[in-house]
């Protein structure tokens, strides 16, 4: 019975154009990767600053492993909390402008741990409809009453909060939305939280290291402090180029999570070598602002070139640049054609995005070159227009003269 059910489910997933297949990547992450023996330009990585294979980060990892071994051996509260973990927490607290930081093994575990510790039966959790799955799942598992408000609609959130007078309320949102690339209306959310006495939590997985003053993320972009946003979640596997996550806030919040955060208490600590590698990547984030500047330049180049060929992009100034196709099969086919042209680009489909909004999600890193961006634009200009649905691409030729005029500011 179970085997037949599983086979039927898989067949239905395939029929809907939603089947996901893993790619085996050989060698390190980078602007180019080898997949199935072929070198491809990688435009779907979250290694925004190109630190995943940086020599200093690799050396710190190696030295950390030689000094502390490979595994942490136990949970943080048993005997797994090492000097490397503690030093990284202190450095991240200083970087984010928070009193304290607590390391988690993954961003998913951080979000589950925070929301399940802070909210429960009788409480209410409000989340943006396009939040990351880990935030949505955390709210569902918490036992609190869970409500989703329309994307970035602070007015709709206000109406919901007005109905929750007298309740303990938690507002949770992405800082940068991972599939759209836009920023949450953080100042409005912070003002609403204060006005209604709610606790505001922001997952800045795709903002930290990339945007804001000194790469301090979307909160820094808007000049918001710990008082404005009491709970900040960050991941280390994206711009930091390593692995793991953290929660930053005041001392009482962190101490409470140590006591009640189940996904912190009941799991083995990160390997100390990962903490050492992250300390090295944090130093690079602080010292090498050119990485953020380069990503921004490439994003502007891509957007200017896309406009030149009549390709409509979503509103985003971040490294995440999606092109909505609509149809699942068309998104997959476009991804396959681009792969045959030498590019690795993911076709993002439901349930990661809402039905009818399948897309190509392009991401840019400090390791990319202008020539690679130009090649990508020419490949997009050559795509069959019918694969892009109502996107509006006019399949206009991208001439060198026109392109130079469009993106000559890129430096």
C-alpha positions in Angstrom: 0.0 0.0 0.0 2.7 2.5 1.0 4.8 1.8 -2.0 1.9 2.3 -4.4 1.0 5.5 -2.7 4.5 6.8 -2.9 4.8 5.9 -6.6 1.5 7.6 -7.3 2.6 10.8 -5.5 5.8 10.9 -7.4 4.0 10.4 -10.7 1.7 13.3 -9.9 4.6 15.6 -9.0 6.2 14.8 -12.3 3.0 15.4 -14.2 2.7 18.9 -12.7 6.2 19.8 -13.7 7.2 20.0 -10.0 9.7 17.1 -9.9 13.0 18.2 -8.4 16.3 16.5 -9.3 19.6 17.0 -7.5 22.7 18.0 -9.4 26.1 16.6 -8.4 28.6 19.4 -8.2 32.3 18.5 -8.3 34.9 20.7 -6.6 34.3 23.9 -4.6 31.6 26.5 -5.0 32.3 29.5 -7.2 31.2 31.6 -10.1 31.9 28.5 -12.2 31.2 25.0 -11.1 31.5 21.6 -12.6 28.3 19.6 -13.0 28.2 16.2 -14.6 31.7 16.8 -15.9 30.8 20.1 -17.6 31.9 23.6 -16.4 29.0 26.0 -16.0 28.7 29.6 -15.0 26.8 29.4 -11.7 24.0 32.0 -11.4 22.0 30.2 -8.7 24.4 30.3 -5.7 23.8 32.2 -2.4 27.5 32.6 -1.9 27.1 36.3 -2.6 30.5 37.5 -1.6 32.5 34.6 -3.0 33.8 33.5 0.4 32.9 29.8 0.4 36.2 28.9 -1.2 38.3 31.9 -0.1 41.9 30.9 0.8 41.7 32.6 4.2 38.4 30.9 5.1 39.7 27.5 4.0 42.9 28.0 6.0 40.9 29.0 9.1 38.8 25.9 8.7 41.8 23.6 8.3 43.6 25.1 11.3 40.5 24.9 13.4 40.1 21.2 12.6 43.8 20.5 13.4 43.5 22.3 16.7 40.0 21.2 17.8 39.2 18.2 15.7 36.2 17.7 13.4 33.2 17.2 15.6 31.9 19.2 18.6 31.1 16.0 20.3 27.9 17.1 22.1 25.3 19.8 22.4 26.4 23.3 23.5 24.9 22.7 27.0 26.7 19.4 27.5 30.4 19.7 26.5 30.1 21.0 22.9 30.4 24.8 23.4 34.0 25.5 22.5 36.2 28.6 22.6 35.7 29.1 18.9 31.9 29.1 19.2 32.1 31.6 22.1 34.5 33.9 20.2 32.3 33.9 17.1 29.2 34.7 19.1 30.9 37.7 20.6 32.2 38.9 17.2 28.8 38.5 15.6 27.2 40.5 18.5 29.5 43.4 17.9 29.0 43.2 14.1 25.2 43.3 14.4 25.1 45.8 17.3 23.4 43.4 19.7 24.1 42.6 23.3 24.5 38.8 22.6 24.3 36.2 19.9 23.5 32.5 20.1 24.7 30.0 17.4 22.4 27.4 15.9 23.2 24.6 13.6 21.0 25.8 10.7 18.7 28.7 9.9 15.8 26.4 9.8 16.6 25.3 13.4 17.1 28.9 14.5 13.6 29.9 13.3 11.9 26.9 14.8 13.8 27.3 18.1 13.0 31.0 18.5 9.3 31.0 17.6 8.5 27.8 19.5 10.2 29.2 22.6 8.6 32.6 22.4 5.0 31.8 21.3 2.6 29.1 22.2 -1.1 28.4 22.9 -3.0 31.6 23.6 -0.5 33.7 21.6 -0.7 35.0 18.1 2.0 34.9 15.3 1.7 37.2 12.3 3.8 36.5 9.2 4.3 37.8 5.7 2.7 35.5 3.2 6.0 35.1 1.3 8.2 34.3 4.3 10.7 31.5 4.1 9.3 28.0 4.8 11.2 27.8 8.1 9.3 30.8 9.5 6.0 29.5 8.4 6.6 26.0 9.7 7.8 27.4 13.0 4.6 29.3 13.5 2.5 26.2 12.7 4.4 24.1 15.1 4.4 26.6 18.0 0.8 26.0 18.9 0.0 29.7 18.6 -2.7 31.1 16.5 -1.1 31.7 13.1 -2.1 34.4 10.6 -0.5 35.4 7.3 -0.8 38.9 5.9 -0.5 39.9 2.2 3.1 40.4 1.1 4.6 43.6 2.5 1.2 45.0 3.4 1.7 46.8 6.7 -1.9 48.2 6.6 -3.3 44.7 6.5 -1.1 43.6 9.3 -2.3 46.6 11.4 -5.9 45.5 10.9 -5.0 42.0 12.2 -3.1 43.4 15.1 -6.1 45.6 16.1 -8.1 42.4 16.5 -5.6 40.9 18.8 -5.7 43.4 21.6 -4.7 41.9 24.9 -2.9 39.0 23.3 0.9 38.4 23.2 1.8 38.9 19.6 4.9 38.0 17.5 5.5 39.5 14.1 8.0 37.6 11.9 9.3 38.5 8.4 12.1 37.9 6.1 14.4 41.0 5.7 15.1 40.2 2.1 12.6 37.8 0.5 14.6 34.9 -0.9 12.5 34.3 -4.1 11.5 37.9 -5.0 14.7 39.8 -3.8 12.7 42.7 -2.4 13.0 44.1 1.1 10.3 44.0 3.8 8.8 47.3 4.9 10.9 47.2 8.0 10.4 50.7 9.3 6.6 50.2 9.1 6.8 46.8 10.8 9.0 48.2 13.6 6.6 51.1 14.1 3.6 48.8 14.2 5.2 46.4 16.6 5.9 49.3 19.1 2.5 50.7 18.7 0.8 47.4 19.4 3.2 46.0 21.9 4.2 43.1 19.6 7.6 41.5 19.4 9.3 41.9 16.0 11.5 39.1 14.6 13.4 39.5 11.3 15.2 36.7 9.4 17.9 38.5 7.5 19.4 35.5 5.8 19.8 37.2 2.4 20.6 40.7 3.7 23.5 40.2 6.2 26.9 40.7 4.6 25.4 42.0 1.4 23.5 45.2 2.0 23.4 48.0 4.6 26.2 50.0 6.2 29.3 47.7 6.5 27.2 44.7 5.2 25.2 44.7 8.4 22.0 43.8 6.5 18.5 45.1 5.9 18.1 46.6 9.4 21.2 48.7 8.8 19.8 49.7 5.4 16.9 51.3 7.2 18.9 52.5 10.3 17.0 50.2 12.7 18.4 49.1 16.0 18.0 46.3 18.6 15.3 48.5 20.2 13.4 48.6 16.9 13.8 44.9 16.0 14.4 42.9 19.2 15.0 39.5 17.4 17.4 39.2 14.5 18.1 35.8 12.8 21.0 35.4 10.4 22.5 32.5 8.5 26.1 31.8 7.8 25.8 29.6 4.7 25.0 32.5 2.3 27.1 35.7 2.3 29.4 34.3 5.0 30.2 31.3 2.9 30.2 28.7 5.7 27.4 27.0 7.6 25.1 27.5 10.5 23.0 30.3 11.8 22.6 32.7 14.8 20.0 34.7 16.8 21.0 38.1 18.0 19.2 40.2 20.6 19.4 41.4 24.2 20.9 39.4 27.0 17.6 38.2 28.4 16.4 37.0 25.0 19.6 34.9 24.4 19.5 33.6 27.9 15.9 32.5 27.6 16.7 30.7 24.3 19.5 28.9 26.0 17.0 27.6 28.5 14.0 27.0 26.2 15.1 26.8 22.6 14.6 23.1 21.9 16.5 23.2 18.6 19.4 24.7 20.4 19.3 22.4 23.5 18.8 19.1 21.8 21.3 19.1 18.9 25.1 18.8 18.6 27.0 22.0 18.3 28.5 23.1 15.0 32.1 21.8 14.4 34.5 24.3 16.0 36.3 24.5 12.6 33.2 25.9 11.0 33.2 28.6 13.7 36.8 29.5 13.0 36.1 29.6 9.2 33.2 32.0 9.9 35.3 34.2 12.0 37.7 34.5 9.0 34.8 35.3 6.7 33.4 37.9 9.1 36.8 39.7 9.0 36.7 39.7 5.2 33.1 41.1 5.2 34.3 43.9 7.4 37.5 44.7 5.6 36.7 44.1 1.9 33.8 46.4 1.0 34.7 46.0 -2.7 32.9 42.6 -2.6 29.5 44.3 -1.9 30.3 47.0 -4.4 31.1 44.5 -7.1 27.8 42.6 -6.5 25.9 45.8 -6.7 27.6 46.8 -9.9 26.9 43.5 -11.6 23.2 43.7 -10.5 22.9 47.1 -12.1 24.6 45.8 -15.2 22.2 42.9 -15.5 19.1 45.1 -14.9 20.2 47.6 -17.5 20.9 44.8 -20.0 17.5 43.1 -19.3 15.8 46.4 -20.0 17.6 46.7 -23.3 16.3 43.3 -24.4 12.8 43.9 -23.1 13.0 41.4 -20.3 10.9 42.4 -17.3 12.5 41.8 -13.9 10.9 42.0 -10.5 11.6 45.0 -8.4 14.9 44.2 -6.6 18.2 45.9 -5.9 19.6 42.9 -4.1 21.7 40.0 -5.7 18.4 38.1 -6.1 17.0 38.9 -9.6 14.0 36.7 -10.5 12.2 36.5 -13.9 8.7 35.2 -13.5 7.7 32.8 -16.2 4.4 31.5 -14.8 4.2 27.9 -16.2 6.2 25.2 -14.4 7.2 23.3 -17.5 8.3 26.5 -19.3 10.5 27.4 -16.4 12.1 24.0 -16.4 12.6 24.1 -20.2 14.1 27.6 -20.1 16.5 26.4 -17.4 17.5 23.5 -19.5 18.2 25.7 -22.6 20.3 28.0 -20.5 22.2 25.0 -19.1 23.0 23.9 -22.7 24.3 27.4 -23.3 26.7 27.0 -20.3 24.7 28.5 -17.4 23.5 26.9 -14.2 20.2 28.6 -13.2 17.4 27.1 -11.1 13.8 26.9 -12.1 11.9 27.8 -9.0 8.4 26.3 -8.8 5.6 25.7 -6.2 5.5 25.2 -3.3 8.6 27.4 -3.0 6.7 30.2 -4.8 2.9 30.6 -5.2 1.2 28.6 -8.0 1.4 30.3 -11.4 4.6 32.2 -10.5 7.3 29.7 -11.5 10.5 31.6 -12.3 14.1 31.7 -13.1 16.0 33.0 -10.1 19.3 34.6 -11.0 21.8 35.4 -8.2 25.0 37.4 -8.5 28.2 37.1 -6.6 31.5 38.9 -6.2 33.1 36.1 -8.2 31.2 36.8 -11.4 32.7 38.9 -14.2 31.0 41.5 -16.4 31.7 39.2 -19.4 29.7 36.4 -17.7 26.8 38.7 -17.1 26.9 39.9 -20.7 26.9 36.3 -22.0 23.9 35.5 -19.8 22.0 38.4 -21.2 22.7 37.3 -24.7 21.5 33.8 -23.9 18.3 35.2 -22.4 17.8 37.3 -25.5 17.9 34.0 -27.5 15.3 32.2 -25.5 12.1 31.3 -27.3 9.7 34.1 -26.3 6.9 31.5 -25.6 8.9 30.1 -22.7 8.8 33.4 -20.9 5.0 33.5 -20.9 3.7 37.0 -20.2 7.0 38.3 -19.1 7.2 40.6 -22.0 10.6 39.8 -23.5 10.8 41.2 -27.0 13.8 39.1 -28.1 15.5 42.2 -29.3 19.2 41.8 -30.3 21.6 42.9 -27.7 24.2 44.8 -29.8 27.5 45.7 -28.4 26.9 49.4 -29.0 23.5 49.4 -27.3 24.7 47.3 -24.4 27.7 49.5 -23.8 25.4 52.5 -23.7 23.1 50.8 -21.3 25.6 49.6 -18.8 28.6 51.8 -19.2 28.3 53.0 -15.6 29.2 49.6 -14.2 32.8 50.2 -13.7 
